[in-house]
């Protein structure tokens, strides 16, 4: 009985892992408030529908915090290469910032808006020299592991 349960667990976890395989990942970099801003974005394909969905972490110096740590942002995409990234409520305690960016090849252009400040233009370029994303994958996984819902 125990070996059947173990086999079932292995099959279940391997199925989940296959469904979570990253299709593409990129790191975009630019400046914001005279400091580095980085967006790491992963794309996945939902197995049943074939729809693309995204996960992202963002690091920048914002109006509320004097820090540049990675923070999870929820990603919403449209059919015109536009993305809306919003502070993840569960990790920040409230929605502080959002980014609206549109992708033009290897560049993101758009703006950042904070609930306390006006929107500010931002332009980021794909980092084409980075080939090892393992550290960033771990950072995303740390957020996923600490989500309570």
N, CA, C and O atoms as a GROMACS GRO file, in nm:
protein
  596
    1UNK      N    1   0.082  -0.120   0.000
    1UNK     CA    2   0.000   0.000   0.000
    1UNK      C    3   0.087   0.126   0.000
    1UNK      O    4   0.059   0.222  -0.072
    2UNK      N    5   0.193   0.123   0.082
    2UNK     CA    6   0.280   0.240   0.092
    2UNK      C    7   0.350   0.267  -0.041
    2UNK      O    8   0.368   0.383  -0.079
    3UNK      N    9   0.389   0.161  -0.112
    3UNK     CA   10   0.457   0.181  -0.241
    3UNK      C   11   0.361   0.235  -0.347
    3UNK      O   12   0.402   0.310  -0.435
    4UNK      N   13   0.232   0.198  -0.339
    4UNK     CA   14   0.133   0.253  -0.431
    4UNK      C   15   0.114   0.402  -0.406
    4UNK      O   16   0.105   0.481  -0.500
    5UNK      N   17   0.108   0.440  -0.277
    5UNK     CA   18   0.096   0.582  -0.245
    5UNK      C   19   0.219   0.659  -0.292
    5UNK      O   20   0.206   0.770  -0.343
    6UNK      N   21   0.336   0.602  -0.275
    6UNK     CA   22   0.459   0.668  -0.320
    6UNK      C   23   0.461   0.684  -0.471
    6UNK      O   24   0.500   0.789  -0.522
    7UNK      N   25   0.418   0.580  -0.543
    7UNK     CA   26   0.412   0.586  -0.689
    7UNK      C   27   0.314   0.694  -0.734
    7UNK      O   28   0.344   0.770  -0.825
    8UNK      N   29   0.198   0.701  -0.670
    8UNK     CA   30   0.099   0.802  -0.702
    8UNK      C   31   0.157   0.943  -0.678
    8UNK      O   32   0.137   1.032  -0.760
    9UNK      N   33   0.227   0.962  -0.567
    9UNK     CA   34   0.287   1.092  -0.536
    9UNK      C   35   0.391   1.130  -0.641
    9UNK      O   36   0.396   1.246  -0.683
   10UNK      N   37   0.473   1.035  -0.684
   10UNK     CA   38   0.574   1.062  -0.786
   10UNK      C   39   0.508   1.103  -0.918
   10UNK      O   40   0.550   1.198  -0.982
   11UNK      N   41   0.403   1.031  -0.957
   11UNK     CA   42   0.331   1.063  -1.081
   11UNK      C   43   0.267   1.202  -1.071
   11UNK      O   44   0.276   1.281  -1.164
   12UNK      N   45   0.204   1.230  -0.958
   12UNK     CA   46   0.138   1.359  -0.939
   12UNK      C   47   0.239   1.473  -0.945
   12UNK      O   48   0.217   1.571  -1.016
   13UNK      N   49   0.349   1.462  -0.872
   13UNK     CA   50   0.448   1.570  -0.870
   13UNK      C   51   0.519   1.584  -1.004
   13UNK      O   52   0.553   1.696  -1.043
   14UNK      N   53   0.543   1.476  -1.074
   14UNK     CA   54   0.608   1.488  -1.205
   14UNK      C   55   0.514   1.553  -1.306
   14UNK      O   56   0.558   1.627  -1.393
   15UNK      N   57   0.384   1.525  -1.295
   15UNK     CA   58   0.286   1.589  -1.382
   15UNK      C   59   0.280   1.739  -1.355
   15UNK      O   60   0.276   1.818  -1.449
   16UNK      N   61   0.280   1.777  -1.227
   16UNK     CA   62   0.279   1.918  -1.191
   16UNK      C   63   0.406   1.985  -1.242
   16UNK      O   64   0.400   2.096  -1.294
   17UNK      N   65   0.520   1.920  -1.227
   17UNK     CA   66   0.647   1.978  -1.271
   17UNK      C   67   0.648   1.998  -1.422
   17UNK      O   68   0.697   2.100  -1.470
   18UNK      N   69   0.593   1.902  -1.497
   18UNK     CA   70   0.589   1.916  -1.643
   18UNK      C   71   0.500   2.034  -1.682
   18UNK      O   72   0.534   2.109  -1.773
   19UNK      N   73   0.387   2.051  -1.612
   19UNK     CA   74   0.296   2.160  -1.641
   19UNK      C   75   0.356   2.295  -1.609
   19UNK      O   76   0.310   2.397  -1.661
   20UNK      N   77   0.457   2.299  -1.525
   20UNK     CA   78   0.519   2.424  -1.485
   20UNK      C   79   0.650   2.449  -1.558
   20UNK      O   80   0.731   2.531  -1.512
   21UNK      N   81   0.673   2.384  -1.668
   21UNK     CA   82   0.798   2.402  -1.741
   21UNK      C   83   0.801   2.541  -1.806
   21UNK      O   84   0.707   2.581  -1.875
   22UNK      N   85   0.910   2.612  -1.782
   22UNK     CA   86   0.926   2.747  -1.836
   22UNK      C   87   0.945   2.738  -1.987
   22UNK      O   88   1.032   2.665  -2.034
   23UNK      N   89   0.864   2.814  -2.062
   23UNK     CA   90   0.879   2.820  -2.208
   23UNK      C   91   0.989   2.917  -2.245
   23UNK      O   92   1.073   2.888  -2.330
   24UNK      N   93   0.988   3.033  -2.180
   24UNK     CA   94   1.084   3.138  -2.210
   24UNK      C   95   1.106   3.219  -2.084
   24UNK      O   96   1.015   3.235  -2.003
   25UNK      N   97   1.227   3.272  -2.069
   25UNK     CA   98   1.255   3.360  -1.957
   25UNK      C   99   1.350   3.469  -2.004
   25UNK      O  100   1.439   3.446  -2.086
   26UNK      N  101   1.330   3.589  -1.950
   26UNK     CA  102   1.411   3.703  -1.990
   26UNK      C  103   1.432   3.796  -1.873
   26UNK      O  104   1.348   3.804  -1.782
   27UNK      N  105   1.543   3.865  -1.876
   27UNK     CA  106   1.573   3.969  -1.779
   27UNK      C  107   1.583   4.100  -1.855
   27UNK      O  108   1.663   4.113  -1.949
   28UNK      N  109   1.502   4.199  -1.815
   28UNK     CA  110   1.504   4.332  -1.875
   28UNK      C  111   1.562   4.428  -1.772
   28UNK      O  112   1.532   4.418  -1.653
   29UNK      N  113   1.644   4.524  -1.819
   29UNK     CA  114   1.709   4.618  -1.728
   29UNK      C  115   1.701   4.760  -1.783
   29UNK      O  116   1.701   4.782  -1.904
   30UNK      N  117   1.694   4.856  -1.691
   30UNK     CA  118   1.692   4.996  -1.726
   30UNK      C  119   1.721   5.077  -1.602
   30UNK      O  120   1.778   5.025  -1.506
   31UNK      N  121   1.682   5.205  -1.601
   31UNK     CA  122   1.700   5.289  -1.482
   31UNK      C  123   1.566   5.350  -1.443
   31UNK      O  124   1.482   5.380  -1.528
   32UNK      N  125   1.550   5.368  -1.313
   32UNK     CA  126   1.432   5.430  -1.256
   32UNK      C  127   1.476   5.499  -1.128
   32UNK      O  128   1.544   5.437  -1.046
   33UNK      N  129   1.441   5.625  -1.107
   33UNK     CA  130   1.488   5.704  -0.993
   33UNK      C  131   1.640   5.702  -0.984
   33UNK      O  132   1.697   5.696  -0.875
   34UNK      N  133   1.706   5.707  -1.099
   34UNK     CA  134   1.852   5.704  -1.110
   34UNK      C  135   1.915   5.577  -1.054
   34UNK      O  136   2.034   5.576  -1.020
   35UNK      N  137   1.838   5.472  -1.044
   35UNK     CA  138   1.887   5.343  -0.996
   35UNK      C  139   1.847   5.235  -1.096
   35UNK      O  140   1.762   5.256  -1.182
   36UNK      N  141   1.908   5.119  -1.083
   36UNK     CA  142   1.879   5.006  -1.170
   36UNK      C  143   1.738   4.954  -1.144
   36UNK      O  144   1.696   4.941  -1.030
   37UNK      N  145   1.665   4.926  -1.251
   37UNK     CA  146   1.538   4.854  -1.241
   37UNK      C  147   1.554   4.728  -1.325
   37UNK      O  148   1.609   4.731  -1.435
   38UNK      N  149   1.505   4.616  -1.272
   38UNK     CA  150   1.513   4.488  -1.342
   38UNK      C  151   1.378   4.419  -1.336
   38UNK      O  152   1.310   4.420  -1.233
   39UNK      N  153   1.341   4.359  -1.447
   39UNK     CA  154   1.220   4.276  -1.453
   39UNK      C  155   1.262   4.140  -1.506
   39UNK      O  156   1.315   4.129  -1.617
   40UNK      N  157   1.238   4.037  -1.426
   40UNK     CA  158   1.260   3.900  -1.470
   40UNK      C  159   1.123   3.841  -1.495
   40UNK      O  160   1.038   3.840  -1.406
   41UNK      N  161   1.102   3.792  -1.616
   41UNK     CA  162   0.969   3.742  -1.652
   41UNK      C  163   0.982   3.602  -1.713
   41UNK      O  164   1.068   3.576  -1.796
   42UNK      N  165   0.894   3.514  -1.669
   42UNK     CA  166   0.888   3.377  -1.720
   42UNK      C  167   0.756   3.358  -1.791
   42UNK      O  168   0.654   3.414  -1.750
   43UNK      N  169   0.755   3.280  -1.898
   43UNK     CA  170   0.629   3.246  -1.963
   43UNK      C  171   0.608   3.095  -1.957
   43UNK      O  172   0.703   3.017  -1.963
   44UNK      N  173   0.483   3.058  -1.944
   44UNK     CA  174   0.442   2.918  -1.933
   44UNK      C  175   0.324   2.895  -2.026
   44UNK      O  176   0.256   2.990  -2.065
   45UNK      N  177   0.299   2.770  -2.060
   45UNK     CA  178   0.180   2.737  -2.137
   45UNK      C  179   0.089   2.652  -2.049
   45UNK      O  180   0.131   2.551  -1.993
   46UNK      N  181  -0.036   2.695  -2.038
   46UNK     CA  182  -0.135   2.619  -1.963
   46UNK      C  183  -0.169   2.496  -2.046
   46UNK      O  184  -0.209   2.508  -2.162
   47UNK      N  185  -0.152   2.377  -1.987
   47UNK     CA  186  -0.166   2.252  -2.061
   47UNK      C  187  -0.302   2.232  -2.127
   47UNK      O  188  -0.310   2.192  -2.243
   48UNK      N  189  -0.409   2.261  -2.055
   48UNK     CA  190  -0.543   2.230  -2.105
   48UNK      C  191  -0.586   2.324  -2.218
   48UNK      O  192  -0.646   2.280  -2.316
   49UNK      N  193  -0.556   2.453  -2.204
   49UNK     CA  194  -0.607   2.550  -2.300
   49UNK      C  195  -0.502   2.597  -2.400
   49UNK      O  196  -0.537   2.650  -2.506
   50UNK      N  197  -0.375   2.579  -2.367
   50UNK     CA  198  -0.268   2.629  -2.453
   50UNK      C  199  -0.242   2.778  -2.436
   50UNK      O  200  -0.159   2.835  -2.506
   51UNK      N  201  -0.314   2.842  -2.341
   51UNK     CA  202  -0.293   2.984  -2.315
   51UNK      C  203  -0.158   3.008  -2.249
   51UNK      O  204  -0.109   2.925  -2.172
   52UNK      N  205  -0.099   3.121  -2.279
   52UNK     CA  206   0.028   3.160  -2.219
   52UNK      C  207  -0.001   3.240  -2.093
   52UNK      O  208  -0.088   3.327  -2.092
   53UNK      N  209   0.073   3.210  -1.984
   53UNK     CA  210   0.065   3.292  -1.864
   53UNK      C  211   0.206   3.322  -1.817
   53UNK      O  212   0.302   3.258  -1.862
   54UNK      N  213   0.219   3.420  -1.726
   54UNK     CA  214   0.350   3.473  -1.690
   54UNK      C  215   0.366   3.480  -1.539
   54UNK      O  216   0.270   3.490  -1.464
   55UNK      N  217   0.492   3.474  -1.498
   55UNK     CA  218   0.532   3.504  -1.360
   55UNK      C  219   0.644   3.605  -1.369
   55UNK      O  220   0.723   3.604  -1.463
   56UNK      N  221   0.650   3.694  -1.268
   56UNK     CA  222   0.751   3.799  -1.275
   56UNK      C  223   0.794   3.844  -1.137
   56UNK      O  224   0.716   3.843  -1.041
   57UNK      N  225   0.920   3.883  -1.130
   57UNK     CA  226   0.970   3.955  -1.014
   57UNK      C  227   1.035   4.082  -1.065
   57UNK      O  228   1.088   4.087  -1.176
   58UNK      N  229   1.029   4.186  -0.981
   58UNK     CA  230   1.078   4.317  -1.021
   58UNK      C  231   1.164   4.372  -0.907
   58UNK      O  232   1.133   4.353  -0.789
   59UNK      N  233   1.271   4.440  -0.945
   59UNK     CA  234   1.357   4.503  -0.844
   59UNK      C  235   1.381   4.647  -0.886
   59UNK      O  236   1.434   4.673  -0.994
   60UNK      N  237   1.342   4.742  -0.798
   60UNK     CA  238   1.368   4.883  -0.824
   60UNK      C  239   1.352   4.962  -0.695
   60UNK      O  240   1.294   4.913  -0.598
   61UNK      N  241   1.404   5.084  -0.696
   61UNK     CA  242   1.390   5.174  -0.582
   61UNK      C  243   1.260   5.251  -0.602
   61UNK      O  244   1.249   5.332  -0.694
   62UNK      N  245   1.162   5.228  -0.515
   62UNK     CA  246   1.033   5.294  -0.533
   62UNK      C  247   1.014   5.408  -0.434
   62UNK      O  248   1.104   5.437  -0.355
   63UNK      N  249   0.899   5.471  -0.439
   63UNK     CA  250   0.871   5.589  -0.355
   63UNK      C  251   0.848   5.552  -0.210
   63UNK      O  252   0.866   5.636  -0.122
   64UNK      N  253   0.809   5.427  -0.181
   64UNK     CA  254   0.776   5.387  -0.044
   64UNK      C  255   0.892   5.326   0.033
   64UNK      O  256   0.900   5.338   0.155
   65UNK      N  257   0.980   5.260  -0.038
   65UNK     CA  258   1.085   5.182   0.029
   65UNK      C  259   1.222   5.226  -0.021
   65UNK      O  260   1.243   5.245  -0.141
   66UNK      N  261   1.312   5.240   0.070
   66UNK     CA  262   1.448   5.273   0.032
   66UNK      C  263   1.527   5.143   0.021
   66UNK      O  264   1.625   5.121   0.092
   67UNK      N  265   1.483   5.058  -0.070
   67UNK     CA  266   1.546   4.928  -0.088
   67UNK      C  267   1.530   4.885  -0.233
   67UNK      O  268   1.442   4.933  -0.304
   68UNK      N  269   1.614   4.796  -0.273
   68UNK     CA  270   1.605   4.743  -0.409
   68UNK      C  271   1.605   4.591  -0.404
   68UNK      O  272   1.691   4.526  -0.463
   69UNK      N  273   1.510   4.534  -0.332
   69UNK     CA  274   1.499   4.388  -0.323
   69UNK      C  275   1.398   4.339  -0.427
   69UNK      O  276   1.314   4.415  -0.475
   70UNK      N  277   1.409   4.211  -0.460
   70UNK     CA  278   1.314   4.152  -0.554
   70UNK      C  279   1.177   4.146  -0.490
   70UNK      O  280   1.164   4.113  -0.372
   71UNK      N  281   1.075   4.178  -0.567
   71UNK     CA  282   0.937   4.169  -0.522
   71UNK      C  283   0.855   4.101  -0.630
   71UNK      O  284   0.878   4.121  -0.750
   72UNK      N  285   0.759   4.022  -0.587
   72UNK     CA  286   0.673   3.953  -0.681
   72UNK      C  287   0.570   4.050  -0.737
   72UNK      O  288   0.509   4.127  -0.663
   73UNK      N  289   0.550   4.045  -0.868
   73UNK     CA  290   0.447   4.122  -0.935
   73UNK      C  291   0.359   4.025  -1.013
   73UNK      O  292   0.408   3.933  -1.078
   74UNK      N  293   0.229   4.046  -1.006
   74UNK     CA  294   0.134   3.967  -1.082
   74UNK      C  295   0.130   4.025  -1.223
   74UNK      O  296   0.126   4.146  -1.241
   75UNK      N  297   0.130   3.937  -1.323
   75UNK     CA  298   0.139   3.981  -1.462
   75UNK      C  299   0.008   3.955  -1.535
   75UNK      O  300  -0.046   3.845  -1.532
   76UNK      N  301  -0.041   4.058  -1.600
   76UNK     CA  302  -0.157   4.047  -1.688
   76UNK      C  303  -0.108   4.088  -1.828
   76UNK      O  304  -0.039   4.188  -1.842
   77UNK      N  305  -0.144   4.011  -1.928
   77UNK     CA  306  -0.096   4.038  -2.064
   77UNK      C  307  -0.215   4.056  -2.158
   77UNK      O  308  -0.324   4.006  -2.132
   78UNK      N  309  -0.191   4.130  -2.268
   78UNK     CA  310  -0.293   4.142  -2.371
   78UNK      C  311  -0.236   4.093  -2.503
   78UNK      O  312  -0.119   4.054  -2.510
   79UNK      N  313  -0.316   4.094  -2.605
   79UNK     CA  314  -0.275   4.041  -2.734
   79UNK      C  315  -0.184   4.135  -2.814
   79UNK      O  316  -0.137   4.098  -2.922
   80UNK      N  317  -0.159   4.254  -2.763
   80UNK     CA  318  -0.077   4.352  -2.835
   80UNK      C  319   0.060   4.370  -2.771
   80UNK      O  320   0.118   4.478  -2.779
   81UNK      N  321   0.113   4.265  -2.708
   81UNK     CA  322   0.243   4.270  -2.641
   81UNK      C  323   0.247   4.367  -2.524
   81UNK      O  324   0.354   4.414  -2.486
   82UNK      N  325   0.131   4.398  -2.467
   82UNK     CA  326   0.125   4.485  -2.351
   82UNK      C  327   0.117   4.403  -2.224
   82UNK      O  328   0.055   4.297  -2.220
   83UNK      N  329   0.179   4.454  -2.119
   83UNK     CA  330   0.178   4.386  -1.991
   83UNK      C  331   0.146   4.486  -1.881
   83UNK      O  332   0.193   4.600  -1.883
   84UNK      N  333   0.064   4.442  -1.786
   84UNK     CA  334   0.038   4.518  -1.665
   84UNK      C  335   0.093   4.433  -1.552
   84UNK      O  336   0.050   4.320  -1.531
   85UNK      N  337   0.188   4.488  -1.477
   85UNK     CA  338   0.247   4.418  -1.364
   85UNK      C  339   0.206   4.492  -1.238
   85UNK      O  340   0.224   4.614  -1.229
   86UNK      N  341   0.151   4.420  -1.141
   86UNK     CA  342   0.098   4.480  -1.020
   86UNK      C  343   0.164   4.414  -0.900
   86UNK      O  344   0.179   4.292  -0.895
   87UNK      N  345   0.204   4.499  -0.800
   87UNK     CA  346   0.258   4.445  -0.675
   87UNK      C  347   0.170   4.331  -0.626
   87UNK      O  348   0.048   4.344  -0.622
   88UNK      N  349   0.231   4.221  -0.590
   88UNK     CA  350   0.155   4.108  -0.538
   88UNK      C  351   0.105   4.140  -0.398
   88UNK      O  352   0.184   4.165  -0.307
   89UNK      N  353  -0.026   4.138  -0.381
   89UNK     CA  354  -0.087   4.175  -0.254
   89UNK      C  355  -0.037   4.088  -0.138
   89UNK      O  356  -0.011   4.140  -0.030
   90UNK      N  357  -0.024   3.960  -0.159
   90UNK     CA  358   0.011   3.869  -0.050
   90UNK      C  359   0.152   3.892   0.000
   90UNK      O  360   0.180   3.864   0.117
   91UNK      N  361   0.242   3.943  -0.082
   91UNK     CA  362   0.379   3.966  -0.039
   91UNK      C  363   0.406   4.110   0.004
   91UNK      O  364   0.501   4.134   0.079
   92UNK      N  365   0.326   4.204  -0.040
   92UNK     CA  366   0.353   4.344  -0.004
   92UNK      C  367   0.253   4.398   0.098
   92UNK      O  368   0.278   4.503   0.158
   93UNK      N  369   0.141   4.331   0.118
   93UNK     CA  370   0.041   4.377   0.213
   93UNK      C  371  -0.061   4.471   0.152
   93UNK      O  372  -0.165   4.498   0.213
   94UNK      N  373  -0.033   4.522   0.033
   94UNK     CA  374  -0.126   4.606  -0.040
   94UNK      C  375  -0.067   4.632  -0.178
   94UNK      O  376   0.050   4.602  -0.202
   95UNK      N  377  -0.146   4.686  -0.266
   95UNK     CA  378  -0.096   4.718  -0.400
   95UNK      C  379  -0.030   4.855  -0.396
   95UNK      O  380  -0.098   4.957  -0.386
   96UNK      N  381   0.101   4.858  -0.404
   96UNK     CA  382   0.175   4.984  -0.398
   96UNK      C  383   0.206   5.040  -0.536
   96UNK      O  384   0.191   5.159  -0.561
   97UNK      N  385   0.250   4.953  -0.625
   97UNK     CA  386   0.301   4.997  -0.754
   97UNK      C  387   0.240   4.913  -0.866
   97UNK      O  388   0.201   4.798  -0.846
   98UNK      N  389   0.234   4.974  -0.983
   98UNK     CA  390   0.206   4.894  -1.101
   98UNK      C  391   0.286   4.949  -1.217
   98UNK      O  392   0.320   5.068  -1.221
   99UNK      N  393   0.314   4.862  -1.311
   99UNK     CA  394   0.386   4.898  -1.432
   99UNK      C  395   0.300   4.863  -1.550
   99UNK      O  396   0.241   4.755  -1.555
  100UNK      N  397   0.292   4.954  -1.646
  100UNK     CA  398   0.233   4.919  -1.774
  100UNK      C  399   0.345   4.931  -1.875
  100UNK      O  400   0.404   5.038  -1.892
  101UNK      N  401   0.375   4.820  -1.942
  101UNK     CA  402   0.483   4.819  -2.039
  101UNK      C  403   0.437   4.747  -2.165
  101UNK      O  404   0.351   4.659  -2.161
  102UNK      N  405   0.495   4.786  -2.274
  102UNK     CA  406   0.467   4.723  -2.401
  102UNK      C  407   0.600   4.677  -2.459
  102UNK      O  408   0.700   4.749  -2.452
  103UNK      N  409   0.601   4.558  -2.514
  103UNK     CA  410   0.725   4.503  -2.567
  103UNK      C  411   0.740   4.537  -2.714
  103UNK      O  412   0.651   4.515  -2.795
  104UNK      N  413   0.857   4.590  -2.746
  104UNK     CA  414   0.897   4.620  -2.883
  104UNK      C  415   1.028   4.544  -2.907
  104UNK      O  416   1.136   4.599  -2.887
  105UNK      N  417   1.017   4.420  -2.951
  105UNK     CA  418   1.136   4.338  -2.971
  105UNK      C  419   1.207   4.313  -2.839
  105UNK      O  420   1.152   4.249  -2.750
  106UNK      N  421   1.330   4.363  -2.826
  106UNK     CA  422   1.407   4.340  -2.704
  106UNK      C  423   1.394   4.456  -2.605
  106UNK      O  424   1.473   4.466  -2.512
  107UNK      N  425   1.293   4.542  -2.624
  107UNK     CA  426   1.274   4.657  -2.535
  107UNK      C  427   1.132   4.660  -2.478
  107UNK      O  428   1.035   4.628  -2.546
  108UNK      N  429   1.123   4.698  -2.350
  108UNK     CA  430   0.997   4.729  -2.286
  108UNK      C  431   0.990   4.881  -2.270
  108UNK      O  432   1.086   4.942  -2.222
  109UNK      N  433   0.880   4.942  -2.310
  109UNK     CA  434   0.859   5.085  -2.288
  109UNK      C  435   0.725   5.102  -2.218
  109UNK      O  436   0.629   5.030  -2.248
  110UNK      N  437   0.718   5.196  -2.127
  110UNK     CA  438   0.593   5.221  -2.058
  110UNK      C  439   0.614   5.312  -1.940
  110UNK      O  440   0.693   5.406  -1.945
  111UNK      N  441   0.540   5.284  -1.832
  111UNK     CA  442   0.552   5.369  -1.714
  111UNK      C  443   0.527   5.288  -1.587
  111UNK      O  444   0.467   5.181  -1.588
  112UNK      N  445   0.576   5.346  -1.478
  112UNK     CA  446   0.552   5.295  -1.343
  112UNK      C  447   0.463   5.397  -1.273
  112UNK      O  448   0.484   5.517  -1.285
  113UNK      N  449   0.365   5.348  -1.202
  113UNK     CA  450   0.276   5.434  -1.125
  113UNK      C  451   0.271   5.383  -0.983
  113UNK      O  452   0.250   5.264  -0.960
  114UNK      N  453   0.290   5.473  -0.889
  114UNK     CA  454   0.279   5.442  -0.747
  114UNK      C  455   0.155   5.513  -0.697
  114UNK      O  456   0.119   5.618  -0.750
  115UNK      N  457   0.088   5.458  -0.597
  115UNK     CA  458  -0.034   5.520  -0.547
  115UNK      C  459  -0.009   5.660  -0.490
  115UNK      O  460  -0.103   5.738  -0.475
  116UNK      N  461   0.118   5.693  -0.458
  116UNK     CA  462   0.149   5.823  -0.400
  116UNK      C  463   0.213   5.920  -0.499
  116UNK      O  464   0.224   6.039  -0.471
  117UNK      N  465   0.256   5.870  -0.613
  117UNK     CA  466   0.328   5.956  -0.707
  117UNK      C  467   0.265   5.947  -0.846
  117UNK      O  468   0.188   5.856  -0.876
  118UNK      N  469   0.300   6.042  -0.929
  118UNK     CA  470   0.252   6.039  -1.067
  118UNK      C  471   0.329   5.935  -1.145
  118UNK      O  472   0.434   5.887  -1.101
  119UNK      N  473   0.278   5.900  -1.262
  119UNK     CA  474   0.345   5.798  -1.341
  119UNK      C  475   0.476   5.852  -1.397
  119UNK      O  476   0.488   5.970  -1.430
  120UNK      N  477   0.573   5.761  -1.407
  120UNK     CA  478   0.704   5.796  -1.458
  120UNK      C  479   0.740   5.701  -1.571
  120UNK      O  480   0.721   5.580  -1.560
  121UNK      N  481   0.792   5.757  -1.678
  121UNK     CA  482   0.830   5.677  -1.794
  121UNK      C  483   0.944   5.581  -1.757
  121UNK      O  484   1.029   5.612  -1.673
  122UNK      N  485   0.943   5.466  -1.820
  122UNK     CA  486   1.049   5.369  -1.800
  122UNK      C  487   1.076   5.298  -1.932
  122UNK      O  488   0.985   5.273  -2.011
  123UNK      N  489   1.201   5.266  -1.953
  123UNK     CA  490   1.242   5.193  -2.072
  123UNK      C  491   1.345   5.090  -2.029
  123UNK      O  492   1.444   5.123  -1.964
  124UNK      N  493   1.322   4.965  -2.065
  124UNK     CA  494   1.411   4.856  -2.026
  124UNK      C  495   1.451   4.776  -2.148
  124UNK      O  496   1.374   4.764  -2.244
  125UNK      N  497   1.571   4.721  -2.145
  125UNK     CA  498   1.621   4.641  -2.256
  125UNK      C  499   1.653   4.501  -2.208
  125UNK      O  500   1.698   4.482  -2.095
  126UNK      N  501   1.629   4.403  -2.294
  126UNK     CA  502   1.659   4.264  -2.261
  126UNK      C  503   1.808   4.248  -2.242
  126UNK      O  504   1.888   4.292  -2.326
  127UNK      N  505   1.846   4.185  -2.132
  127UNK     CA  506   1.986   4.152  -2.106
  127UNK      C  507   2.017   4.027  -2.188
  127UNK      O  508   1.974   3.917  -2.153
  128UNK      N  509   2.091   4.044  -2.295
  128UNK     CA  510   2.120   3.932  -2.385
  128UNK      C  511   2.249   3.860  -2.348
  128UNK      O  512   2.282   3.758  -2.408
  129UNK      N  513   2.322   3.912  -2.249
  129UNK     CA  514   2.447   3.847  -2.210
  129UNK      C  515   2.426   3.743  -2.100
  129UNK      O  516   2.512   3.656  -2.080
  130UNK      N  517   2.314   3.750  -2.031
  130UNK     CA  518   2.290   3.656  -1.921
  130UNK      C  519   2.229   3.528  -1.976
  130UNK      O  520   2.128   3.531  -2.047
  131UNK      N  521   2.292   3.416  -1.943
  131UNK     CA  522   2.240   3.286  -1.988
  131UNK      C  523   2.199   3.197  -1.871
  131UNK      O  524   2.126   3.100  -1.891
  132UNK      N  525   2.245   3.228  -1.750
  132UNK     CA  526   2.211   3.147  -1.633
  132UNK      C  527   2.107   3.221  -1.549
  132UNK      O  528   2.136   3.321  -1.484
  133UNK      N  529   1.984   3.168  -1.551
  133UNK     CA  530   1.874   3.229  -1.477
  133UNK      C  531   1.842   3.154  -1.348
  133UNK      O  532   1.739   3.180  -1.286
  134UNK      N  533   1.929   3.061  -1.306
  134UNK     CA  534   1.897   2.975  -1.192
  134UNK      C  535   1.873   3.055  -1.064
  134UNK      O  536   1.784   3.021  -0.986
  135UNK      N  537   1.951   3.160  -1.040
  135UNK     CA  538   1.933   3.243  -0.920
  135UNK      C  539   1.797   3.313  -0.923
  135UNK      O  540   1.730   3.323  -0.820
  136UNK      N  541   1.757   3.360  -1.039
  136UNK     CA  542   1.628   3.428  -1.052
  136UNK      C  543   1.513   3.329  -1.043
  136UNK      O  544   1.408   3.361  -0.987
  137UNK      N  545   1.530   3.209  -1.098
  137UNK     CA  546   1.428   3.105  -1.084
  137UNK      C  547   1.405   3.072  -0.938
  137UNK      O  548   1.291   3.054  -0.894
  138UNK      N  549   1.514   3.063  -0.860
  138UNK     CA  550   1.503   3.035  -0.716
  138UNK      C  551   1.428   3.146  -0.645
  138UNK      O  552   1.348   3.120  -0.555
  139UNK      N  553   1.454   3.270  -0.684
  139UNK     CA  554   1.386   3.384  -0.623
  139UNK      C  555   1.235   3.377  -0.649
  139UNK      O  556   1.156   3.400  -0.558
  140UNK      N  557   1.195   3.344  -0.771
  140UNK     CA  558   1.053   3.327  -0.803
  140UNK      C  559   0.995   3.213  -0.721
  140UNK      O  560   0.886   3.225  -0.666
  141UNK      N  561   1.067   3.104  -0.712
  141UNK     CA  562   1.019   2.987  -0.637
  141UNK      C  563   1.003   3.020  -0.489
  141UNK      O  564   0.910   2.972  -0.425
  142UNK      N  565   1.092   3.102  -0.434
  142UNK     CA  566   1.079   3.144  -0.293
  142UNK      C  567   0.948   3.216  -0.269
  142UNK      O  568   0.883   3.195  -0.167
  143UNK      N  569   0.909   3.302  -0.363
  143UNK     CA  570   0.779   3.370  -0.351
  143UNK      C  571   0.665   3.270  -0.362
  143UNK      O  572   0.569   3.277  -0.285
  144UNK      N  573   0.675   3.178  -0.456
  144UNK     CA  574   0.570   3.078  -0.476
  144UNK      C  575   0.555   2.992  -0.350
  144UNK      O  576   0.443   2.958  -0.311
  145UNK      N  577   0.666   2.957  -0.287
  145UNK     CA  578   0.662   2.871  -0.168
  145UNK      C  579   0.603   2.941  -0.047
  145UNK      O  580   0.553   2.875   0.044
  146UNK      N  581   0.607   3.075  -0.044
  146UNK     CA  582   0.556   3.148   0.073
  146UNK      C  583   0.417   3.203   0.054
  146UNK      O  584   0.361   3.260   0.148
  147UNK      N  585   0.358   3.188  -0.065
  147UNK     CA  586   0.220   3.233  -0.084
  147UNK      C  587   0.127   3.150   0.003
  147UNK      O  588   0.139   3.028   0.010
  148UNK      N  589   0.033   3.218   0.069
  148UNK     CA  590  -0.058   3.150   0.161
  148UNK      C  591  -0.185   3.099   0.095
  148UNK      O  592  -0.260   3.024   0.158
  149UNK      N  593  -0.212   3.136  -0.029
  149UNK     CA  594  -0.339   3.092  -0.087
  149UNK      C  595  -0.315   2.996  -0.200
  149UNK      O  596  -0.410   2.948  -0.261
   0.00000   0.00000   0.00000
